[in-house]
Amino acid sequence: MTDTKPSSPTPPTERQITISRNDLPLHCPMPDAELWSSHPRVYLPIEESGQELCPYCGTLYVLRDDTER
């Protein structure tokens, strides 16, 4: 008899995506994502904080400050 550990689920891939105000309202997954149907669409309120983490896949979205030129 062999002693095997139960396999743990693979953690989500950590990704960071920078977006502009033209991409608002922000939702994940975004239309151009490879796996756009990988989880339900969730809208993320990024306007005030400047960054939001998707609760489904762990993607970090960062809002680019378009005022810097």
Secondary structure as GFF3:
##gff-version 3
##sequence-region A 1 69
A	DSSP	beta_strand	16	19	.	.	.	ID=ss1
A	DSSP	three_ten_helix	21	23	.	.	.	ID=ss2
A	DSSP	beta_strand	27	28	.	.	.	ID=ss3
A	DSSP	beta_strand	42	43	.	.	.	ID=ss4
A	DSSP	beta_strand	51	53	.	.	.	ID=ss5
A	DSSP	beta_strand	60	63	.	.	.	ID=ss6
###
